[in-house]
Amino acid sequence: MRLKALLRPVACVCLLSLAACGSTVPRTSTSAANASTTSIPTADAPVRIGIALGGGAAKGFAHIGVIKMLEANGLAPDMVAGTSAGSVVGALYASGMDAFDMQQKAVALDEASIRDLQWSAGGLVKGQKLQDYVNTQVQNLPLEKLHKPFVAVATRLEDGKRIVFARGNTGQAVRASSSIPGVFEPVRIGKQHYVDGGIASPVPVDAVRELGADLVIAVDISEKPRGKTPANLLGTMGQSIAIMGQRLGQAELARADVTVRPQVLDIGPSDFTQRAQAIVEGEKAVMAVMPQIREKVARIQAERLKAAQLAQQQTAQDRLQTCLKQRSSLEKMAGMAGLNNACANP
């Protein structure tokens, strides 16, 4: 206090002398402070919800019920990844259809419009009809021009690697993702061949996370071995794929924020007569975990708010330090004398 009292007259004399000479005390520049400011997370930005739709043949109608209830609760997915049957629903949803549109399509769907039987060593179903059906429904839009970000996951036959299709022919990508080995003919794209994505990624959690989702909802409709012999070829192949991908699938599902498991195990993989029941089971399953989804969304929003507050505090500190460093000797003297508080609220 004594030092401050002693410096006050000196500072006043200096300031008055400068004023007499027609000079002004230079103000602290804020440009450097602004340049060093880091981007502050937006606390009120919407949480980006991604949905990973797993494979399961005719069980895939359950995906429609899941999306229907998410939309009804104001939690419509912003991005989608699909494997096998999940890629079919995912492509239609990403094209701009809502769940009610898809439900109408499902009810009206004629199996003959997507199944082209053939006698071939590569598979009993060619898959061209499925490709054409999907392209018709999405108005021939390529993957990268769909209304929502969407990827279809397949397995490359030559090396067994997971392949994520994000660009190009939508129907062809869905066909590749849905080509159950031994049932569908492998899809040739370029020099490579592709089969059902369920072998490498039964529920594509990682693929939708890579699209930028903040919250990932996984929908698992895969076959589960229950000590019963499948009734037909499609059931046998579906269960075989489920067994092959079981360990990989469990590890990937663990990386989801919420997992939805519709009770569709009793619906056969080729039983299109129970499509309405599958949709209902999807609705029931997601409603059972709706509190969990809302809690996860609230937690992300709370974390963002905290991060934003910390970023604002750090920005204020950075500006203060920059301001203090840029002050002239005269301003420092004035500050000590209590005559210049320019850095108090930078």
C-alpha positions as CSV (number, residue, x, y, z in Angstrom):
1,M,0.0,0.0,0.0
2,R,2.9,2.4,0.9
3,L,4.5,1.7,-2.5
4,K,1.3,2.3,-4.3
5,A,0.8,5.6,-2.4
6,L,4.3,6.8,-3.2
7,L,4.0,5.9,-6.9
8,R,0.6,7.6,-7.4
9,P,2.0,11.2,-7.6
10,V,4.8,10.1,-9.9
11,A,2.4,8.4,-12.2
12,C,0.1,11.4,-12.2
13,V,3.0,13.7,-13.1
14,C,4.1,11.4,-16.0
15,L,0.5,11.1,-17.3
16,L,0.0,14.9,-17.1
17,S,3.3,15.6,-18.9
18,L,2.3,13.2,-21.7
19,A,-1.1,14.9,-22.0
20,A,0.5,18.3,-22.2
21,C,2.6,17.1,-25.2
22,G,-0.6,16.1,-27.0
23,S,0.2,12.3,-26.6
24,T,-2.2,9.5,-25.6
25,V,-1.5,6.5,-23.5
26,P,-1.3,3.5,-25.9
27,R,-4.2,1.0,-25.4
28,T,-3.5,-2.7,-25.2
29,S,-4.1,-4.4,-28.5
30,T,-6.5,-7.3,-28.3
31,S,-5.6,-8.8,-31.7
32,A,-2.8,-11.0,-30.4
33,A,-5.1,-12.2,-27.6
34,N,-7.8,-13.0,-30.1
35,A,-5.4,-14.8,-32.4
36,S,-4.4,-17.1,-29.5
37,T,-7.9,-17.9,-28.5
38,T,-8.8,-21.6,-29.0
39,S,-12.2,-22.7,-30.3
40,I,-14.7,-23.1,-27.5
41,P,-16.9,-26.2,-27.6
42,T,-20.5,-25.2,-28.2
43,A,-22.5,-26.4,-25.2
44,D,-25.9,-26.2,-26.9
45,A,-24.8,-28.0,-30.1
46,P,-27.1,-31.0,-30.8
47,V,-25.8,-34.4,-29.9
48,R,-25.2,-36.3,-33.1
49,I,-26.9,-39.7,-32.9
50,G,-25.6,-42.6,-35.0
51,I,-27.4,-45.9,-35.4
52,A,-25.7,-49.2,-36.3
53,L,-28.2,-51.6,-37.9
54,G,-27.1,-55.3,-37.7
55,G,-27.8,-58.1,-40.1
56,G,-30.5,-60.7,-39.7
57,A,-32.4,-61.2,-43.0
58,A,-36.2,-60.9,-42.4
59,K,-35.5,-60.0,-38.8
60,G,-34.3,-56.7,-40.2
61,F,-37.9,-55.3,-40.3
62,A,-37.3,-54.7,-36.6
63,H,-35.0,-51.8,-37.5
64,I,-37.9,-49.9,-38.8
65,G,-39.7,-50.1,-35.4
66,V,-36.5,-48.9,-33.7
67,I,-36.2,-45.9,-35.9
68,K,-39.9,-45.2,-35.6
69,M,-39.8,-44.8,-31.9
70,L,-36.5,-42.8,-31.9
71,E,-38.2,-40.3,-34.3
72,A,-41.3,-40.2,-32.1
73,N,-39.2,-39.3,-29.1
74,G,-37.2,-36.6,-30.8
75,L,-34.1,-38.7,-31.1
76,A,-34.0,-39.3,-34.9
77,P,-30.6,-40.7,-35.9
78,D,-28.3,-38.3,-37.8
79,M,-26.2,-40.9,-39.4
80,V,-26.5,-44.6,-40.2
81,A,-24.3,-47.7,-40.8
82,G,-25.8,-51.0,-41.9
83,T,-24.7,-54.6,-42.3
84,S,-26.7,-57.0,-44.5
85,A,-30.4,-56.4,-43.8
86,G,-29.5,-53.4,-41.8
87,S,-27.9,-51.9,-44.9
88,V,-31.2,-52.2,-46.7
89,V,-33.1,-50.3,-44.0
90,G,-30.2,-47.9,-43.5
91,A,-30.1,-46.9,-47.2
92,L,-33.8,-46.2,-47.4
93,Y,-33.7,-44.2,-44.2
94,A,-30.7,-42.2,-45.3
95,S,-32.4,-41.4,-48.6
96,G,-34.9,-39.2,-46.8
97,M,-37.7,-41.7,-45.9
98,D,-39.0,-41.6,-42.4
99,A,-40.0,-44.7,-40.4
100,F,-43.7,-44.5,-41.5
101,D,-42.6,-44.4,-45.2
102,M,-40.4,-47.4,-44.6
103,Q,-43.2,-49.3,-42.8
104,Q,-45.5,-48.7,-45.8
105,K,-42.8,-50.0,-48.1
106,A,-42.3,-53.0,-45.9
107,V,-46.0,-53.9,-45.9
108,A,-46.2,-53.6,-49.6
109,L,-42.9,-55.4,-50.4
110,D,-43.2,-58.4,-52.7
111,E,-40.4,-61.0,-52.1
112,A,-40.3,-61.6,-55.8
113,S,-39.2,-58.0,-56.4
114,I,-35.9,-58.6,-54.5
115,R,-35.2,-62.3,-55.1
116,D,-33.8,-63.6,-58.4
117,L,-33.1,-67.3,-58.2
118,Q,-30.5,-68.9,-60.3
119,W,-28.6,-72.2,-60.6
120,S,-25.0,-71.2,-60.1
121,A,-22.0,-72.4,-58.2
122,G,-21.6,-68.9,-56.8
123,G,-25.0,-68.8,-55.1
124,L,-28.7,-69.5,-55.4
125,V,-29.6,-65.8,-55.6
126,K,-28.0,-63.4,-58.0
127,G,-28.8,-60.3,-56.1
128,Q,-29.3,-58.0,-59.0
129,K,-33.0,-57.5,-58.2
130,L,-32.1,-56.4,-54.6
131,Q,-29.6,-53.9,-56.1
132,D,-32.2,-52.5,-58.5
133,Y,-34.9,-52.4,-55.8
134,V,-32.7,-50.3,-53.5
135,N,-31.6,-48.0,-56.3
136,T,-35.2,-47.4,-57.3
137,Q,-36.2,-46.6,-53.7
138,V,-33.3,-44.1,-53.2
139,Q,-34.0,-42.5,-56.6
140,N,-30.6,-43.7,-57.9
141,L,-28.7,-41.4,-55.5
142,P,-25.1,-42.6,-54.9
143,L,-24.0,-43.1,-51.3
144,E,-22.3,-39.8,-50.9
145,K,-25.4,-37.8,-52.0
146,L,-28.0,-39.4,-49.7
147,H,-29.8,-37.1,-47.3
148,K,-28.1,-38.5,-44.2
149,P,-24.5,-39.9,-43.9
150,F,-24.7,-43.6,-44.6
151,V,-22.3,-46.5,-45.0
152,A,-22.8,-50.1,-45.9
153,V,-20.4,-52.7,-44.5
154,A,-19.3,-55.8,-46.4
155,T,-16.6,-58.4,-46.2
156,R,-13.9,-58.7,-48.9
157,L,-13.8,-62.3,-50.0
158,E,-10.2,-62.3,-51.0
159,D,-8.8,-61.5,-47.5
160,G,-11.8,-61.3,-45.1
161,K,-11.3,-57.6,-44.3
162,R,-14.2,-55.4,-43.3
163,I,-14.9,-52.9,-46.1
164,V,-17.0,-49.8,-45.6
165,F,-18.7,-48.4,-48.6
166,A,-19.2,-44.7,-48.4
167,R,-19.2,-43.7,-52.0
168,G,-20.7,-45.0,-55.3
169,N,-23.6,-47.1,-56.3
170,T,-26.0,-47.4,-53.3
171,G,-27.8,-50.5,-54.5
172,Q,-24.6,-52.3,-55.3
173,A,-23.1,-51.5,-51.8
174,V,-26.3,-52.9,-50.2
175,R,-26.2,-56.0,-52.4
176,A,-22.5,-56.6,-51.4
177,S,-23.3,-56.1,-47.7
178,S,-26.3,-58.6,-48.0
179,S,-24.6,-61.3,-50.0
180,I,-24.8,-64.3,-47.6
181,P,-22.2,-66.8,-48.8
182,G,-23.7,-69.9,-50.4
183,V,-27.0,-68.2,-50.8
184,F,-26.2,-65.0,-52.7
185,E,-23.6,-64.8,-55.5
186,P,-20.6,-62.8,-54.3
187,V,-20.6,-59.2,-55.7
188,R,-17.7,-58.2,-57.9
189,I,-16.7,-54.6,-57.7
190,G,-13.6,-53.8,-59.7
191,K,-11.2,-56.7,-59.2
192,Q,-12.5,-57.7,-55.8
193,H,-15.4,-59.8,-54.6
194,Y,-17.6,-59.0,-51.6
195,V,-19.9,-61.0,-49.3
196,D,-22.1,-60.4,-46.3
197,G,-20.8,-57.8,-43.8
198,G,-21.9,-59.9,-40.9
199,I,-18.8,-62.0,-41.2
200,A,-16.5,-59.1,-40.3
201,S,-18.9,-56.7,-38.6
202,P,-22.3,-58.1,-37.5
203,V,-23.4,-54.8,-36.0
204,P,-21.4,-51.9,-37.5
205,V,-20.7,-49.8,-34.4
206,D,-17.2,-48.7,-35.4
207,A,-18.4,-47.7,-38.9
208,V,-21.0,-45.3,-37.6
209,R,-18.7,-43.9,-34.9
210,E,-16.2,-43.1,-37.7
211,L,-19.0,-41.1,-39.4
212,G,-18.8,-38.7,-36.4
213,A,-21.5,-39.9,-34.1
214,D,-21.4,-38.6,-30.5
215,L,-23.8,-41.3,-29.3
216,V,-24.0,-44.7,-31.0
217,I,-27.1,-46.9,-30.7
218,A,-26.5,-50.5,-31.8
219,V,-29.4,-52.7,-32.9
220,D,-28.6,-56.4,-32.6
221,I,-30.9,-58.8,-34.4
222,S,-28.4,-61.5,-35.2
223,E,-29.0,-65.2,-34.9
224,K,-28.0,-66.8,-31.6
225,P,-27.3,-70.5,-31.4
226,R,-30.0,-72.0,-29.1
227,G,-29.4,-75.7,-29.4
228,K,-31.7,-76.0,-32.4
229,T,-31.0,-77.1,-36.0
230,P,-32.0,-74.4,-38.5
231,A,-35.0,-75.4,-40.6
232,N,-33.6,-74.4,-44.0
233,L,-30.5,-73.3,-46.0
234,L,-30.9,-69.6,-45.3
235,G,-31.3,-70.4,-41.6
236,T,-28.2,-72.6,-41.6
237,M,-26.1,-70.0,-43.4
238,G,-27.4,-67.2,-41.2
239,Q,-26.5,-69.1,-38.0
240,S,-23.1,-70.0,-39.4
241,I,-22.3,-66.4,-40.1
242,A,-23.5,-65.5,-36.6
243,I,-21.2,-68.1,-35.1
244,M,-18.3,-66.9,-37.2
245,G,-18.8,-63.3,-36.3
246,Q,-19.8,-63.9,-32.7
247,R,-16.6,-62.9,-31.0
248,L,-15.9,-60.0,-33.2
249,G,-19.5,-58.9,-32.8
250,Q,-19.4,-59.0,-29.0
251,A,-16.3,-56.8,-28.9
252,E,-17.7,-54.3,-31.3
253,L,-21.1,-54.2,-29.5
254,A,-19.2,-53.3,-26.3
255,R,-18.1,-50.1,-28.0
256,A,-21.7,-48.9,-28.5
257,D,-23.3,-46.5,-26.0
258,V,-26.6,-48.2,-26.0
259,T,-27.6,-51.6,-27.4
260,V,-31.1,-52.5,-28.5
261,R,-32.0,-56.2,-28.8
262,P,-35.5,-56.8,-30.4
263,Q,-36.9,-60.2,-29.5
264,V,-37.0,-61.6,-33.0
265,L,-35.1,-64.9,-32.5
266,D,-38.3,-66.9,-33.3
267,I,-38.7,-65.1,-36.7
268,G,-37.1,-67.1,-39.4
269,P,-34.6,-65.4,-41.7
270,S,-36.8,-65.9,-44.7
271,D,-40.2,-65.4,-42.9
272,F,-41.6,-62.3,-44.5
273,T,-45.0,-63.0,-43.1
274,Q,-44.0,-61.8,-39.7
275,R,-42.6,-58.4,-40.8
276,A,-45.3,-56.5,-38.9
277,Q,-44.4,-58.4,-35.7
278,A,-40.7,-57.7,-36.2
279,I,-41.5,-54.0,-36.5
280,V,-43.5,-54.1,-33.2
281,E,-40.6,-55.9,-31.5
282,G,-38.3,-53.2,-32.6
283,E,-40.5,-50.6,-31.1
284,K,-40.8,-52.4,-27.8
285,A,-37.1,-53.0,-27.5
286,V,-36.0,-49.4,-28.1
287,M,-38.7,-48.1,-25.7
288,A,-37.2,-50.4,-23.0
289,V,-33.9,-48.6,-23.2
290,M,-35.2,-45.1,-23.9
291,P,-34.4,-43.9,-20.4
292,Q,-30.8,-45.1,-20.9
293,I,-30.6,-43.2,-24.2
294,R,-31.9,-40.0,-22.7
295,E,-29.4,-40.3,-19.8
296,K,-26.5,-40.7,-22.2
297,V,-27.6,-37.7,-24.2
298,A,-27.9,-35.6,-21.0
299,R,-24.4,-36.8,-19.9
300,I,-22.9,-35.7,-23.2
301,Q,-24.6,-32.3,-23.0
302,A,-23.3,-31.9,-19.4
303,E,-19.8,-32.8,-20.4
304,R,-19.9,-30.3,-23.2
305,L,-21.2,-27.5,-20.9
306,K,-18.3,-28.2,-18.5
307,A,-15.8,-28.2,-21.3
308,A,-17.2,-25.0,-22.6
309,Q,-16.9,-23.3,-19.2
310,L,-13.4,-24.5,-18.7
311,A,-12.4,-23.3,-22.2
312,Q,-13.9,-19.8,-21.4
313,Q,-12.0,-19.6,-18.2
314,Q,-8.8,-20.6,-20.0
315,T,-9.5,-18.0,-22.7
316,A,-10.0,-15.3,-20.1
317,Q,-6.7,-16.2,-18.4
318,D,-4.8,-16.3,-21.8
319,R,-6.2,-12.8,-22.6
320,L,-5.2,-11.4,-19.2
321,Q,-1.7,-12.8,-19.5
322,T,-1.3,-11.4,-23.1
323,C,-2.7,-8.0,-21.9
324,L,-0.2,-7.9,-19.0
325,K,2.7,-8.7,-21.2
326,Q,1.8,-6.1,-23.8
327,R,1.5,-3.2,-21.3
328,S,4.1,-0.4,-21.5
329,S,6.2,0.5,-18.5
330,L,4.1,3.6,-18.1
331,E,0.9,1.6,-18.0
332,K,2.4,-0.8,-15.5
333,M,3.2,2.2,-13.3
334,A,-0.3,3.5,-13.7
335,G,-1.7,0.1,-12.9
336,M,0.3,0.0,-9.7
337,A,-1.0,3.4,-8.8
338,G,-4.6,2.2,-9.4
339,L,-5.0,4.6,-12.4
340,N,-5.2,2.0,-15.1
341,N,-7.1,-1.2,-14.9
342,A,-7.2,-2.0,-18.6
343,C,-6.3,-5.7,-18.0
344,A,-8.9,-6.2,-15.2
345,N,-11.6,-7.2,-17.7
346,P,-9.8,-7.9,-21.0
